[in-house]
Structure formats: structure tokens, C-alpha cells
Amino acid sequence: MNRIILGVGACAAALSIGACSDMDHRDRDTVAGAAIGGVAGSALTGGSTAGTVGGAVVGGVVGNQYGRDH
């Protein structure tokens, strides 16, 4: 069972990396900010769904603005 989960995870990682190949710098910063914000929001709120979504939204906005300036 662990091998199946590992295989599915590896496939998902490979597909997600390939999906970002045609993104510009600002789009990649937005996605990275949303991912980091979601993890941070989840950690700060003890796994709350609202905290995770809120963190992802705030992180996405910050990443987007950072990508605009750089």
C-alpha cells in the first residue's frame, strides 16, 4: 500500500512541475505564495480549513505583488 501511495505522490509531483513550465515569473510567485500561505495558515490555526484558505489567499496576493515588482 505504501508503494502505491508513493507512486501516486511521485506522479502528482511530476505533473505539477510540468504544469508550471509555461507560467511567467509573476504566476509562479502567486502559486508559491498561495502554497506557503496555506501551509502557514494551517499551522497557525491548528489545521482549520478557514485558516488554510485564508492563508492561501493572503499568500497568493503577496506572491502576486512580489512577482509584479521583480
NUTIBA-512287 format. One record per residue: x, z, y of N, C-alpha, C, CB in turn; residue in three letters. Coordinates in pm, whole numbers, padded with zeros to 5 digits, always signed. Glycine has a CB too. Example, Ala and Ser with C-alpha at 12.3 -4.5 7.8 and 13.67 -1.06 7.14 Angstrom:
2
+01319+00780-00569+01230+00780-00450+01320+00780-00330+01131+00905-00447ALA;+01285+00708-00225+01367+00714-00106+01290+00787+00003+01408+00572-00060SER;
END
This chain:
70
+00082+00000-00120+00000+00000+00000+00086+00000+00126-00093+00120+00000MET;+00197+00075+00123+00285+00078+00239+00348-00057+00266+00394+00183+00220ASN;+00375-00133+00161+00435-00267+00180+00336-00361+00248+00479-00326+00044ARG;+00208-00346+00215+00106-00430+00279+00096-00397+00427-00031-00412+00211ILE;+00093-00269+00458+00084-00227+00598+00207-00273+00675+00069-00074+00608ILE;+00324-00261+00616+00446-00305+00680+00444-00456+00703+00568-00265+00595LEU;+00396-00531+00605+00388-00677+00619+00292-00719+00728+00346-00739+00488GLY;+00176-00654+00733+00079-00686+00837+00136-00651+00974-00053-00610+00813VAL;+00204-00537+00984+00266-00498+01111+00373-00596+01156+00325-00360+01100GLY;+00453-00643+01062+00558-00740+01095+00498-00872+01142+00649-00764+00974ALA;+00392-00916+01076+00324-01040+01118+00263-01025+01257+00215-01079+01016CYS;+00202-00912+01281+00141-00888+01412+00248-00887+01522+00062-00756+01413ALA;+00361-00825+01494+00469-00821+01592+00523-00961+01620+00582-00730+01543ALA;+00540-01041+01516+00591-01177+01534+00493-01262+01614+00618-01242+01397ALA;+00365-01249+01586+00266-01326+01660+00257-01282+01805+00130-01313+01594LEU;+00269-01153+01830+00260-01106+01968+00380-01149+02050+00247-00954+01971SER;+00497-01155+01989+00615-01203+02060+00601-01351+02092+00743-01178+01977ILE;+00550-01428+01999+00531-01570+02022+00425-01599+02126+00494-01638+01894GLY;+00327-01511+02138+00221-01531+02235+00270-01518+02378+00109-01432+02211ALA;+00379-01449+02399+00432-01427+02535+00530-01534+02577+00499-01292+02542CYS;+00556-01632+02495+00661-01729+02526+00627-01818+02644+00687-01814+02406SER;+00499-01845+02670+00464-01931+02782+00417-01854+02905+00358-02029+02739ASP;+00434-01723+02904+00396-01641+03020+00505-01645+03126+00367-01496+02978MET;+00462-01637+03251+00563-01624+03356+00603-01478+03371+00511-01681+03490ASP;+00697-01452+03458+00754-01317+03472+00647-01216+03513+00868-01318+03575HIS;+00560-01255+03603+00456-01162+03652+00358-01125+03540+00380-01226+03770ARG;+00320-01222+03459+00229-01194+03347+00293-01098+03247+00189-01324+03277ASP;+00420-01120+03216+00489-01030+03123+00499-00889+03179+00628-01083+03091ARG;+00522-00876+03309+00527-00743+03371+00391-00675+03366+00577-00754+03515ASP;+00284-00754+03382+00149-00698+03375+00120-00645+03236+00045-00804+03413THR;+00154-00722+03134+00131-00679+02996+00216-00557+02962+00161-00794+02898VAL;+00340-00560+03003+00429-00446+02975+00379-00321+03045+00573-00478+03018ALA;+00336-00334+03169+00283-00220+03243+00158-00163+03178+00254-00259+03386GLY;+00070-00251+03131-00052-00205+03065-00020-00132+02935-00144-00323+03037ALA;+00076-00183+02860+00114-00118+02734+00176+00020+02760+00212-00206+02655ALA;+00268+00025+02854+00332+00153+02886+00231+00251+02944+00448+00131+02986ILE;+00144+00203+03032+00042+00289+03090-00056+00341+02987-00032+00215+03198GLY;-00093+00256+02891-00183+00300+02785-00123+00409+02699-00222+00183+02699GLY;+00001+00393+02665+00071+00496+02585+00084+00625+02665+00210+00446+02540VAL;+00122+00613+02791+00137+00732+02875+00003+00802+02897+00199+00694+03010ALA;-00101+00723+02922-00234+00782+02941-00283+00853+02817-00333+00676+02980GLY;-00257+00794+02702-00296+00858+02576-00219+00987+02554-00272+00763+02459SER;-00090+00985+02583-00008+01105+02563-00048+01217+02659+00139+01070+02581ALA;-00077+01181+02783-00110+01282+02883-00248+01344+02862-00103+01222+03021LEU;-00339+01270+02799-00476+01320+02781-00504+01361+02638-00575+01214+02824THR;-00402+01368+02555-00422+01412+02418-00495+01310+02331-00497+01540+02416GLY;-00481+01184+02361-00542+01079+02279-00681+01039+02324-00547+01122+02138GLY;-00722+01081+02441-00854+01046+02493-00865+00895+02517-00882+01122+02624SER;-00978+00840+02478-01000+00696+02499-01000+00662+02648-01132+00651+02434THR;-01066+00745+02727-01072+00719+02871-00932+00728+02933-01167+00820+02939ALA;-00851+00821+02887-00715+00833+02938-00630+00714+02900-00652+00959+02886GLY;-00648+00664+02778-00573+00547+02732-00611+00423+02812-00597+00524+02583THR;-00741+00400+02827-00788+00283+02902-00749+00295+03049-00941+00267+02887VAL;-00766+00413+03106-00729+00433+03246-00580+00411+03268-00767+00572+03292GLY;-00499+00463+03177-00355+00442+03188-00317+00296+03176-00283+00521+03083GLY;-00386+00224+03087-00358+00081+03071-00396+00002+03196-00433+00025+02949ALA;-00507+00038+03257-00550-00031+03379-00451-00005+03492-00691+00014+03420VAL;-00418+00121+03513-00323+00155+03620-00186+00092+03594-00309+00309+03634VAL;-00140+00099+03469-00012+00039+03434-00011-00112+03452+00024+00072+03292GLY;-00123-00176+03419-00132-00321+03438-00125-00361+03584-00260-00373+03378GLY;-00193-00284+03669-00190-00312+03813-00049-00292+03867-00291-00222+03889VAL;+00014-00182+03828+00151-00155+03876+00246-00264+03827+00199-00015+03827VAL;+00235-00302+03700+00321-00408+03646+00299-00541+03718+00296-00425+03498GLY;+00173-00570+03749+00142-00695+03818+00203-00697+03956-00009-00715+03828ASN;+00194-00586+04029+00251-00580+04162+00403-00582+04159+00202-00455+04233GLN;+00460-00518+04058+00605-00522+04043+00651-00665+04015+00650-00427+03930TYR;+00579-00737+03931+00615-00874+03898+00601-00967+04018+00529-00925+03785GLY;+00509-00936+04107+00491-01018+04227+00611-01007+04318+00365-00977+04302ARG;+00668-00887+04327+00779-00863+04419+00914-00904+04362+00783-00718+04457ASP;+00923-00922+04231+01053-00953+04171+01053-01086+04106+01091-00848+04070HIS;
END
